[in-house]
Amino acid sequence: MKRVMAIAVAAMALFVSLDVGSAQQGSRLRFNATTGGDLRTWDQFVTAQERAGALRVRQVSQDPSLPSRTVERMQQYYQGVPVWGAEVVRDSDRGVPVSIFGDVSTQSDLDTQPGITADAAERLLLSRAASGATLLRPVTLVLLLRDAGSPNLAYTSVVASANQVFRVFVDARTGVEVLRYSSIRKQASIGTGRGVIGDTKKMAVRLQGGVYLADDLLRPPVLTTFDMRNNLSRALNVLFGAPLFVSDIAADSDNSWTDVSAVDAHAYIGWTYDYYFKRHGRRGLDNRDRPLISLINAVSQQGALSLPPDFFDFAVNAFWCDDCGPGAIGVMFFGNGIPPAFTQGGQNINPLAGSLDIVAHELTHGVTSATSNLLPMNEPGALNESFSDVMGTATEFFFQPVGAGIGQADYLIGEDSFRAPGGGLNGIRSLVNPIAFGDPDHYSLRFTGSEDDGGVHTNSTIPSHAYYLAIEGGRNRVSGMTVQGVGAANREQIEKAFYRAFVFLLPASANFSTARAATIQAARDLYGASSTAAQAITQAWTAVGVN
Amino acid sequence: MKSRAVLFAILTCAVCTAAEAQTRTPAPRPAPPRRPAIDERLFFSAGVLFRVNSNDFTDTATIRRNVENGQLETSYDVGGGLAFDASGSYLVWRQLALGVGLTVFSASTTTTIDAQVPHPFFFNQPRAVTGEFDGDRSETAVHIQAKWLVPVNTNMLVTIFGGPSFFKVEQDIVDDFDYSESYPFDTATFTRAIASSQSESAVGVNVGGDVAYYFSRNVGVGGTVQYSSGTVEMTVPSGTADVKAGGLQAGGGIRLRF
C-alpha cells in the first residue's frame, strides 16, 4: 500500500513539477512556491505527501519578527527511511500557506533493504578514521539524496578523530564510503594587524581550532594568504603545483597580527577585490571569483642576503603566476625585501606587500590573464604592465588619502616599500615623471632592445603617463603638448575607460596604437564621442607620441 | 526634583492653611455659616486618569563590532495614556483622613534604534542602522496619602492629598540588535531588537486634589488631578539609566463614602 501511495505521490510530483517555480532534475524535484496558484498546487502536494507518511514534520518554529507565521520543516521519508537532505519548508500565516520551498526525491522504486548491518556499518565508519575515533551520533540508515542519479541507501554517523569531525556516509550494501563532510563550521572573524608602514588595518580571517587563519570568509572568492615560513624550497614546490594545506595558511594566535607581510598581503588583496567590485562591478580575477591565493615569507629579509642571484627576486620582487600553484590555481607572490640596514639601488626594500599599488598591480595581472591576456613581451607586454600600474594607482586613490607621504595615494609605484633614505626617490616607477626613474615619457624614447622581454616594464610608463595626463592634465616634457585632463574629481571616468579598453576591447597582441584607439573608444562608449574624457584621453596619447 | 518638592510644599502648605483655618479663634463678629460636618468615616474612589506627560528617555551606548567601537542610541517614547486609579481612606481626625491609593498604568512604547555599526573591512566607515521596537511599559504605584477633606456642602467634597508613593516599573529595554549585511558590507539593515523586560522599584511622592459630588448619601462622582513622581534605575547598554515614572494625571470616576 505504501509503495502504491509513494508511486502516486511521485506521479503527482511529476505532474506538478511542470508548473512554474519548480525544477525536475533526474529523480530530484525542487520547487519554490510563493504565489497564489503555485501555492495551492504545492500545498495540496505537501498535504498529500504528509498524509501518505512520505513527509513528516520534524520541526515547527515561529519567527518572532512575524508572530502570526508558523514554519513547518518536513523531512521526506521513503518506506520509513529518511531521505537525507530532502525537505519541504512551509510557512503559513494563521494556517494559510505563504511560501513553500522543497527539494525532494521522486524516485519510486528504491530498495530499502541494507546489505550490511548497522553494527558492521559502525565498524566501517570507525575504520575510516584515525585510531581512537569515536562516533558522536548513532548509526542511521538513510537514503542519501544526490545531485544526479538515484538516492543511495547508506548508513551515516558523525566520526570524531584527532581535531576533525566528519559526517560520513557508507553505502548500506557495499560498505563503500559515498560522502563525507566536515561538521566543523568555519567561523569568520575580524582581526587587526599592523602593516609594513606601521598602520593598523582590519583583516577578514577565519577562526579554526582556536587559531586565526588568513582566510577571508567574508568576501565572495576564496582569499587565502599562505605563509611559506622562510622555506624557499617549499614556496617553489607550491609554485610548481605542490598542494597547499591548512597548516600553510598564515596564522595568528590572538587575532592581533604582527606579521607585516601577512597583514598587508591579506588586507590589500581584499581591498583590490573591493576596488574592482565597487568601481567596475567586477568579481575578481575572472569575474567569477577565481580564488585569490598569495604566498608570503618565502625568504626572510636576513635570508635574502645569502640568496643565490637567480633567486634574489623571491626577496625583492612580487609577481603573479597564472599557471602556478596546485592545479594551476594562479598565485600572487610577495617578497620580503632586504634588511633595513641594506640598500639596493640606493633604496631600502621593505616587504613588497606593504604597497597597495604593488598588490593591486599583481592582482591586475591576473585580471589581464583572464581577459585580454596581453602577450607578456614588447608592446603588448608593456601594455600589460601599464594596465597593472594604472589599476594599482587607481586602487590607491580609491582607498588612501591623496598625498606624497607614506600610505598616501600618488602616481608613484611601490613607494611604500622602496624607500630612499635621505630624501631620494621612493618607488620604482612614476606615472607623473617617468624619466625620473629612467623610463620613457614619450614613444620616441621607447626601449627597443630585447631585455626585460622587450622593455615591458620600462615602456609601460608611456601609456601610464598618458593615463596620468588624461586625469591630471599637464604638459608632456618631450612633445611639449599640453593636455586638458578631466581633473582629479573625475578620475573615475579615465579609470573606467582604461578598464573597459584593457579588459573588454584589447586583443592579446595589442600595441600602443591599438590601446590608444581602444581607450578613446571606451571613453566614447561610456561618456559620449565629444566627452571630456574622450578628448582628454585623445590628447594624452598624442602628447606621449602614440597615434 | 526641585519642582516636585516645591509642588509638594505648596500642597502641604495648602493643607496646613486649611487646618489653621479650622482652628482659628472666631472673630468677634457674626459667626460665618457653619461648614457642613463630615459624617462619614470611609471614603473610596475608583476611576480612570489620563496621563498628560510623557516619560521618554534615551540611552547612548558604545558597542563593539568588527574590532572597532560603534554606537547604539535607543530612544524610548513613553507617551501618556490612560491609567486606572483607586483609593480608600479613613477619617482619623476632624477633616484629616489617611488612605492608600493605587495607580496602574500600562502602554506600548516605541523604541527607536539608531546605531553606527563599524565596517568589517575598514576603520572609520560605520554603517547607519535604524529600526524600531515595540515594547511594553507598565507602572504600578501605591500611594500612602494624607487627605484633608473640605466639605463644601452636603453634596460636594473637596479633598487635598499628598504623601509618599511606591513605584514598580516594568519596561522592555533594548539590550542589543541584529542586522543583516552582505558583501561589500557598505550598508547594513536592521532586522530585530534584542530586548528584555526589566522591573525596578522606587519611592516617590504624590500630591493632588479631588472634587466629589455625591448625588446620594453614599455614592457620587468626582474628578481628580494628581501628580506623582518617582525615578527608577534600569540597566541599559551604556550602564544604568534613570527612568521616570508617574507624572501629571487627571480624570474621574466613582466616589463612595460610608
Interface residues (C-beta under 8 A of the other chain):
Chain A: P64 S65 I190 G191 T192 T200 K201 K202 A204 L218 R219 P220 G270 W271 D274 F277 K278
Chain B: N66 V67 E68 H119 P120 F121 F122 F123 Y183 P184 F185 D186 T191 R192
